[in-house]
């Protein structure tokens, strides 16, 4: 099973992807988590990514695509994966298609978690206080939402046209959202 999670920052992609990963026994691959781990470890990739992340901008496609290409070659991803936060641009969609076609595999479901922007802002400001994330100040957050609207929203249509999109209301309680997603992917 190969699943992609979409939705604006704060929609609960990370939480739901982690829960689904446990339920389905396939790895949760979060590009944001990989970037943050590299920032913490001070790797060249982390150093390159940090300024973009702190400004609420996307890390350049070339860097992000290479990172995902490498991650998908790991043994644990052969039987399936949950991509959380990738693809986010049209170019990333094209690259992901190319990576999968080499393996003769394809995406099975794209889950879009839908939320109200005001609720998202309140959620993220709270999360930033709890986790000490430097990319969740209100100003950066507004920029992240803008970048999502400019570069990522259009991907919803791409996957809808392919018949892969399922929209799930991300504002229900965590268990209800997980059940809604599970019933879709198990259908
Ligand atoms: P996330 O935790 O998914 O919200 O990602 C945190 C930050 O990492 C984003 O605001 C971007 O700066 C960067 N990032 C994560 N995934 C991508 C991606 N697919 N393309 C470009 N930048 C990304």
Boltz pocket constraint, residues with backbone or C-beta under 6 A from the ligand:
constraints:
  - pocket:
      binder: B
      contacts: [[A, 9], [A, 31], [A, 32], [A, 33], [A, 35], [A, 49], [A, 52], [A, 53], [A, 54], [A, 56], [A, 57], [A, 58], [A, 59], [A, 60], [A, 64], [A, 84], [A, 85], [A, 86], [A, 87], [A, 88], [A, 89], [A, 92], [A, 135], [A, 144]]
      max_distance: 6.0
